[in-house]
Amino acid sequence: MPNDPTSVLMIAGFTFAALLTLSLIGLRGWRDWLQLKRDELEIARPEGLDSRAGGSRIEVADLKERIRKLEAIASGIEL
């Protein structure tokens, strides 16, 4: 293995290019895997229900239940 600067720079350049290529391939695989998981979650979600609406519906139902209990307590009715 010669120690002249040209050979050292060529080896460093090829090593860097190989590392960059492997990193880009890994990044592409990671993005594709995340998209696969998003698609799986989308399929598992009930029709006509997006994630934000489902959460807000649960919160509204919870608030209505709390109000009903507070009204019952205020009027002296035992639940």
C-alpha positions in Angstrom: 0.0 0.0 0.0 1.7 3.1 -1.2 1.8 6.1 1.1 1.7 8.8 -1.5 -1.0 11.5 -1.0 -2.9 10.6 -4.1 -3.5 7.0 -3.0 -4.5 8.1 0.5 -7.0 10.6 -0.8 -8.4 8.1 -3.3 -8.9 5.5 -0.5 -10.5 8.1 1.8 -12.8 9.3 -1.1 -13.9 5.8 -1.9 -14.5 5.0 1.8 -16.5 8.2 2.2 -18.6 7.4 -0.9 -19.3 3.9 0.4 -20.3 5.2 3.8 -22.5 7.8 2.2 -24.2 5.2 0.0 -24.8 2.9 2.9 -26.2 5.7 5.0 -28.6 6.8 2.2 -29.8 3.2 1.7 -30.4 2.9 5.4 -32.3 6.2 5.5 -34.5 5.1 2.6 -35.2 1.8 4.3 -36.2 3.6 7.6 -38.5 6.0 5.7 -40.2 3.1 3.9 -40.6 1.2 7.2 -42.2 4.2 8.8 -44.6 4.6 5.9 -45.5 0.9 6.1 -46.4 1.4 9.8 -48.4 4.5 9.0 -50.3 2.5 6.3 -50.9 -0.3 8.8 -52.4 2.1 11.4 -54.5 3.7 8.7 -56.0 0.3 7.7 -56.7 -0.5 11.4 -58.6 2.8 12.0 -62.4 2.5 11.8 -64.0 4.0 8.7 -65.0 7.7 8.9 -63.1 8.3 12.1 -59.9 10.3 12.0 -57.6 10.3 15.0 -58.3 13.8 16.1 -62.1 13.4 15.9 -62.0 10.2 17.9 -60.0 11.8 20.7 -62.3 14.8 20.9 -65.4 12.7 20.9 -64.1 10.7 23.9 -63.2 14.0 25.7 -66.7 15.4 25.0 -68.3 12.2 26.3 -66.1 12.3 29.4 -67.0 16.0 30.0 -70.7 15.2 29.6 -70.5 12.4 32.1 -68.7 14.6 34.6 -71.3 17.3 34.2 -74.1 14.8 34.7 -72.4 13.6 37.9 -71.9 17.1 39.2 -75.6 18.0 38.5 -76.6 14.9 40.3 -74.5 15.8 43.3 -75.8 19.4 43.3 -79.4 18.2 43.3 -78.7 15.6 46.0 -79.3 12.5 43.9 -77.2 9.5 44.8 -75.7 7.8 41.7 
